[in-house]
């Protein structure tokens, strides 16, 4: 099965403000983060036959980049998360029970504003063509497709 992904960039100077506050990832959240992460990517990985369908299973898989992961939480419950790796947005996820409430957009804007604090480089991200909802969000915020990649 062919898998297409888009490389997208945000090149504008202005970024809309966000209305949330994220906190740095803490290892105490790993079990909950792993469940939410896997739930968010399971349908896409299954539809595109990317095995394992539940990719995240061991803390070592994220230990190199855990300093780049930020959480939106209510008490001890994770609402969502965004990773900001240099000038790239990665692994933007929203807990299934909190989806369709605007948290994805707020996490995206938070990540973009966080990146902009230390870099004026274009902000980049990658999204599978399959993930139409995310693609629409990124375009709505102002990202443009700059490259189409055939992943497989």
C-alpha positions in Angstrom: 0.0 0.0 0.0 1.3 3.4 -1.0 1.6 5.9 1.9 1.7 9.6 1.1 2.8 12.3 3.5 2.9 16.0 3.2 5.8 18.2 4.5 4.2 21.5 5.5 5.7 24.8 6.5 4.5 27.9 8.3 6.5 30.9 7.0 4.4 33.9 8.3 5.8 36.1 11.1 2.5 36.3 13.0 1.1 33.4 15.0 -2.3 33.5 16.6 -2.3 33.4 20.4 -3.3 30.3 22.2 -5.5 30.1 25.2 -3.8 27.2 27.0 -0.7 26.6 29.1 1.3 23.4 28.6 3.8 21.9 31.0 7.0 19.9 30.3 6.5 16.1 30.0 7.2 14.1 33.1 8.0 10.4 33.1 5.2 9.8 35.7 2.8 10.4 32.8 4.3 7.6 30.6 1.6 5.0 31.0 -1.2 7.5 30.3 0.7 9.2 27.5 1.4 5.8 25.8 -2.3 4.9 25.9 -3.4 8.2 24.4 -0.6 8.2 21.8 -1.4 4.7 20.6 -5.1 5.4 20.5 -4.5 8.5 18.4 -2.4 6.8 15.8 -4.0 3.3 15.8 -6.6 3.9 13.2 -4.2 5.5 10.8 -1.4 2.9 11.3 -4.0 0.1 10.8 -5.5 1.6 7.7 -2.1 2.2 6.2 -0.8 -1.2 7.5 2.1 0.3 9.5 3.0 -2.3 12.1 3.0 -2.4 15.0 -0.4 -0.7 15.1 0.3 0.3 18.7 3.8 1.7 18.2 4.7 3.1 21.6 5.4 0.4 24.1 8.5 1.4 26.0 9.7 4.6 27.5 13.1 4.2 25.7 11.2 5.1 22.5 10.7 8.7 23.6 13.5 9.1 26.2 15.6 10.9 23.6 13.0 13.5 22.9 11.0 13.7 26.1 12.5 17.1 26.8 10.7 18.3 23.7 7.2 17.0 24.7 4.7 19.3 26.4 1.4 18.3 28.0 -1.9 20.0 28.4 -3.4 18.4 31.5 -6.3 18.8 33.8 -5.2 17.6 37.2 -3.5 14.3 36.5 -5.3 13.7 33.3 -3.7 14.4 30.0 -5.9 16.3 27.5 -3.3 16.4 24.8 0.3 16.8 23.9 2.7 18.4 21.4 6.3 17.9 20.7 8.5 20.8 19.6 11.7 19.5 18.1 13.8 22.5 17.0 11.5 24.3 14.5 9.3 21.2 13.9 5.9 20.3 15.4 5.7 16.6 16.0 3.3 14.1 17.6 0.4 16.5 18.2 -2.2 14.3 20.0 -5.5 14.9 21.8 -7.0 12.3 24.2 -10.0 10.7 22.4 -12.4 11.9 25.1 -11.4 15.5 24.6 -11.4 15.6 20.8 -13.5 17.9 18.7 -13.3 20.7 21.3 -10.6 22.8 19.8 -7.7 21.4 21.9 -5.8 20.3 18.8 -5.7 23.8 17.4 -4.8 25.3 20.8 -1.9 22.7 21.2 -0.7 23.5 17.6 -0.8 27.3 18.3 0.9 26.7 21.7 3.7 24.7 20.0 4.1 27.3 17.2 4.4 30.1 19.8 6.9 28.1 21.9 9.1 27.5 18.8 8.9 31.1 17.8 10.3 32.2 21.2 13.7 30.7 20.1 13.6 30.6 16.3 12.4 32.7 13.4 12.9 29.7 11.0 9.8 28.4 9.2 7.9 26.0 11.4 7.6 22.6 9.8 5.5 19.4 10.3 4.7 16.2 8.5 1.2 14.7 8.1 0.0 11.6 6.4 -2.4 12.3 3.5 -4.8 9.8 5.2 -5.2 12.2 8.2 -7.5 14.7 6.4 -8.8 16.2 9.7 -5.2 17.2 10.8 -4.4 18.4 7.3 -7.4 20.7 7.3 -6.4 22.1 10.7 -2.8 22.8 9.6 -4.0 24.6 6.4 -6.6 26.6 8.4 -3.8 27.8 10.7 -1.7 28.8 7.8 0.7 25.9 6.9 1.4 25.3 3.3 2.3 22.0 1.7 5.8 22.3 0.3 6.6 18.7 -0.5 4.7 15.5 -1.1 6.6 12.4 0.1 6.0 8.9 -0.8 6.7 7.1 2.5 6.1 3.6 1.1 
